């Protein structure tokens, strides 16, 4: 099984805590984050259409211009 191609990534975390989102061509989003200083380096898989509006906007803004159309169709179906 091959993994879908990465479209774009955005880092919404702070200096202390990770909060990174990566959008893939198949509409999946990998969320890599730290819950707190004792529970860190966590990963969860989400569907693009279920993300909050601020995360969708941040991902869309980080996408290269040539694939913004594809990203928009995945984030805002």
LINSULBEL-V529424 format. One line per field, one symbol per residue. ss: DSSP state (H for helix, E for strand, - for the rest). phi: phi as a letter, one per 20 degrees, with the letter a starting at -180 (. if undefined). A space follows every 10 residues. Layout:
ss = ???
phi = ???
//
This chain:
ss = -----EEEEE E-------EE EEEE---EEE EEE------- -EEEEEEHHH --HHHHHHHH HH--HHHHHH HHHHH--
phi = .defffeacb ddfdfecfbd ccedgenece ddbdfafecc lecbdcegfe fffffgfffg feffgfcfff fffeecf
//
